[in-house]
Structures are given as structure tokens and as C-alpha cells.
Amino acid sequence: MTTLTFKVSEQEARSLRLAARRERLTLSEFLRRQIRSGTSDTEAIRLIKCPETGAMIFSPDPQLPPLTTSAVKEILADFP
């Protein structure tokens, strides 16, 4: 993955970290979602039948990357 860096004031950095923590997201994921929020419409979440297990699961959003083990580890890295 490519790393992007930019400068913000200490107060803005605290504000962004707090907002991410409230959403229970990493700062990186919070910022990505903020950037994407006004760019595209997303499909409504619906229940579908899992082809592997037959269980009813939530459909994935085709505009978002698949949820992987490493993504879950990144999300949980800041979890208390």
C-alpha cells in the first residue's frame, strides 16, 4: 500500500483521532471514509445467502475492498 502524508495542527490531529475513536475506526480508515463519503452512492445493504455455508449474511459493498484478516487486524489495532 502507498502511504500518504500531510500536515495538520496538533488540535486538528487530536480532533481527527477522537472522531475516529468514536466511530471505532483506525485513523486511516476514518479518513478514507471521509474522503469517499461524497464521491459515490453505495448500494443498500441486503441479506444474501452465503455460497459457502448457506447462512444468511450481509451483502458486501462492491465499491469497497473485501474485508480481509489483515484489514480486521488493522481495525482492531486501536481497539482498547
PyMOL commands that set and color helices and strands:
alter all, ss='L'
color gray80, all
select helices_A, chain A and resi 10-22+27-36+69-76
alter helices_A, ss='H'
color red, helices_A
select strands_A, chain A and resi 47-49+56-58
alter strands_A, ss='S'
color yellow, strands_A
deselect
rebuild
show_as cartoon
